[in-house]
């Protein structure tokens, strides 16, 4: 009986020692991971001073890196829960669409948008995010518009800190037989089928 108790005590002691060791190793690993800053690139920063510690934006759970293989700060990031635009955002979306179209192709007639003032909240899809300056993230969205016989995608931005919607001076025509555009065409079809035209 004494041998059984002694073995039980030794097993308990060994178990406690193993548990303490694993907790210690885990805490060392956690401290090491916290100590390494996550450096990211910012687009409008001076060359040579264009990276900063963006750890808080990822540790808070707001953004995630698309890859953890590449150690370069020129990494793509995505927002875990992109903003869903609502009715209160529609005026800003239409204004950004009009500016974006004029910047993209000034020959396109925006009078229809201006006179009808369509609901565009359902025609916006999140794409990716980046830092304009340290701690100034911007989320980019594609806005899908039917301009007469043309299908157009206009890029708009969302300043995460201010909530401002901006046109990004980028746009393109989406054509049925263009091999580069099947995903855009699929999205147009989904939106049209959902009645968001």
C-alpha positions in Angstrom: 0.0 0.0 0.0 2.8 2.4 0.9 4.4 1.6 -2.6 1.1 2.5 -4.3 0.8 5.8 -2.4 4.4 6.6 -3.1 3.9 5.9 -6.9 0.7 8.0 -6.8 2.6 10.9 -5.2 5.5 10.6 -7.7 3.0 10.6 -10.6 1.2 13.6 -9.2 4.5 15.4 -8.7 5.6 14.5 -12.3 2.2 15.7 -13.7 2.4 19.0 -11.8 6.0 19.5 -13.0 5.1 18.8 -16.6 2.1 21.2 -16.3 4.3 23.9 -14.8 6.9 23.5 -17.5 4.3 23.7 -20.3 2.8 26.9 -18.8 6.3 28.4 -18.6 7.1 27.5 -22.2 3.7 28.8 -23.4 4.3 32.1 -21.6 7.8 32.4 -23.1 6.3 31.8 -26.6 3.6 34.4 -25.9 6.2 37.0 -24.8 8.3 36.3 -27.8 5.4 36.8 -30.2 4.4 40.0 -28.5 7.9 41.3 -28.6 8.1 41.1 -32.5 6.3 44.1 -34.0 4.3 43.6 -37.2 5.8 46.1 -39.6 3.6 47.4 -42.4 4.1 49.6 -45.4 2.2 52.9 -45.8 1.5 54.2 -49.3 1.9 58.0 -48.8 5.0 57.9 -46.5 8.4 59.2 -47.5 10.7 56.6 -49.1 13.0 55.1 -46.5 10.5 55.9 -43.7 7.6 54.0 -45.1 7.1 51.3 -42.6 5.6 51.4 -39.1 4.5 49.1 -36.3 0.9 48.1 -37.2 0.6 45.4 -34.5 -2.4 46.9 -32.8 -4.5 46.7 -35.9 -4.0 43.0 -36.2 -3.9 42.0 -32.5 -7.3 43.8 -32.0 -8.8 41.4 -34.6 -9.8 44.2 -37.0 -7.5 43.1 -39.8 -5.7 39.9 -40.9 -2.7 39.4 -43.2 -3.4 37.4 -46.3 -0.1 35.5 -45.8 2.3 34.9 -42.9 5.0 33.4 -45.2 6.4 36.6 -46.7 8.3 38.7 -44.1 8.1 41.8 -46.3 6.0 44.7 -45.0 4.5 45.0 -48.5 1.8 42.5 -47.5 -1.9 42.5 -48.4 -4.3 42.8 -45.6 -8.1 42.3 -45.3 -10.6 43.5 -42.9 -12.3 40.7 -41.0 -15.7 42.4 -40.9 -15.9 45.0 -43.6 -18.3 47.9 -43.2 -21.8 47.2 -44.6 -23.1 50.4 -46.1 -26.6 51.5 -45.1 -29.2 54.0 -46.2 -27.4 56.8 -44.4 -24.3 56.2 -46.5 -26.1 56.3 -49.9 -25.7 60.1 -50.6 -22.0 59.8 -50.2 -21.8 56.6 -52.3 -23.7 58.3 -55.2 -21.5 61.4 -54.9 -18.3 59.2 -55.0 -19.8 57.3 -58.0 -20.3 60.5 -59.9 -16.9 61.8 -59.2 -15.3 58.4 -59.9 -17.1 58.1 -63.3 -16.0 61.6 -64.3 -12.4 60.8 -63.3 -12.5 57.5 -65.1 -14.2 58.5 -68.3 -15.5 62.1 -68.6 -17.4 61.1 -71.8 -19.8 59.0 -69.7 -23.0 60.8 -69.0 -23.7 61.0 -65.2 -27.0 62.9 -65.5 -28.9 59.7 -65.0 -27.2 59.1 -61.7 -27.7 62.7 -60.7 -31.4 62.8 -61.6 -32.4 59.4 -60.3 -30.1 59.3 -57.3 -30.1 55.4 -57.2 -29.7 53.3 -54.1 -26.1 52.0 -54.4 -25.7 50.4 -51.0 -26.3 46.9 -52.4 -23.9 47.5 -55.3 -20.7 47.7 -53.3 -18.2 44.9 -52.5 -15.2 45.0 -50.3 -11.8 44.1 -51.9 -8.8 44.8 -49.6 -7.2 47.3 -47.3 -3.9 49.2 -46.9 -2.3 51.9 -44.8 -2.1 55.4 -46.3 0.0 56.6 -43.4 1.0 55.2 -40.0 -2.2 54.2 -38.2 -4.4 55.5 -41.1 -5.9 52.4 -42.8 -8.2 52.6 -45.8 -10.6 50.0 -47.0 -11.2 49.7 -50.7 -14.5 48.6 -52.3 -15.7 48.0 -55.9 -18.9 49.8 -56.9 -20.8 48.0 -59.7 -22.7 50.4 -62.0 -24.8 50.1 -65.1 -24.3 53.2 -67.2 -26.6 52.9 -70.1 -25.3 49.9 -72.1 -22.0 49.9 -70.2 -21.1 48.0 -67.1 -18.5 49.9 -65.0 -16.7 49.2 -61.8 -15.5 52.2 -59.8 -13.1 51.9 -56.9 -14.1 53.8 -53.7 -12.3 54.1 -50.5 -13.3 54.2 -46.8 -11.1 56.2 -44.4 -11.4 53.9 -41.4 -10.6 56.7 -38.9 -13.0 59.3 -40.2 -15.6 57.2 -42.0 -15.2 59.4 -45.1 -16.1 57.7 -48.5 -13.7 58.8 -51.3 -13.4 58.1 -55.0 -10.0 56.6 -55.8 -9.8 57.8 -59.4 -9.9 54.3 -60.7 -12.5 52.6 -62.8 -12.9 50.2 -65.7 -15.4 48.9 -68.2 -16.5 45.3 -67.7 -17.0 43.5 -71.0 -18.8 40.2 -71.6 -16.1 38.5 -73.7 -13.0 39.9 -71.8 -11.2 37.0 -70.3 -10.1 39.2 -67.4 -13.6 40.0 -66.3 -15.6 36.8 -65.5 -15.6 37.4 -61.8 -16.9 40.9 -62.3 -19.6 39.7 -64.7 -20.7 37.1 -62.1 -21.0 39.8 -59.5 -23.0 42.0 -61.8 -25.3 39.0 -62.5 -25.8 38.3 -58.8 -26.6 41.9 -58.1 -29.0 42.1 -61.0 -30.8 38.9 -59.9 -31.0 40.3 -56.4 -32.8 43.4 -57.7 -30.2 45.9 -56.6 -30.0 47.6 -60.0 
